[in-house]
Amino acid sequence: MNRIPYPFELETERLVIRSPSVEDAPQLQEAIIETIETLSPWMPWADHLPTLDESEESCRNAEVDFQKGSDHRFHLFLKDSLTFVGGSGLHRIDWTVPKAEIGYWVRTSCSSKGYITEAVEGICRYAMEELKMNRVEIRMNSNNLKSRRIPERLGFTLEGTIRNHMKDVDNKLRDTCIYSIIAYDQQSDH
């Protein structure tokens, strides 16, 4: 069930967060190429430098998935210049709870400026307030310390670490941290 309108757009203080479009492909490709060394240890899809055709295909697939409601990838842009900052989204949505998982990445030139924290906070607020989600999760490799700071900064609870949970991009077993925020936390000012 798709409860997020398409096309989708959300604004935060400095960002425009919107559903993907094939017109984003050149900026997406540029951002991935710029950031490949940072992304490749953590993101399975960052295993090579994408061609423009691959980036267009990625955007087309994301558009279709968004419209079907199977996955809601978001592209992040600076409000003032519409520079592509990175990606996020609501993934693995379960409308019966309802709950979702937020994922994210940022291009190197936009790193350490608080953009991802701002995006995740805005997406989480939208999920809780507009979509009436009861739970939002963030999962990541336990060794990805920079990524772990985002949910910690936003008041998510570390529920635990699943040991030997899955294989990482190097095909080695990894531990996965699970952070969450629930509707009750939002009402309690956590």
Salt bridges, closest charged atoms under 4 A:
GLU11 OE1 - LYS79 NZ 3.48
ASP24 OD1 - ARG18 NH2 2.60
ASP24 OD2 - HIS75 ND1 2.73
GLU30 OE2 - ARG107 NH2 3.06
GLU34 OE1 - ARG107 NH2 2.79
ASP47 OD1 - HIS48 ND1 2.67
GLU54 OE1 - HIS48 NE2 3.11
GLU57 OE1 - ARG60 NH2 3.63
ASP71 OD1 - HIS91 ND1 2.66
GLU101 OE1 - ARG92 NE 2.93
GLU101 OE1 - ARG139 NE 3.99
GLU118 OE1 - ARG14 NE 2.65
GLU121 OE2 - ARG125 NH2 3.78
GLU129 OE2 - ARG125 NE 3.91
GLU137 OE2 - ARG135 NE 2.86
GLU137 OE1 - ARG139 NE 2.89
GLU159 OE1 - ARG135 NH2 2.60
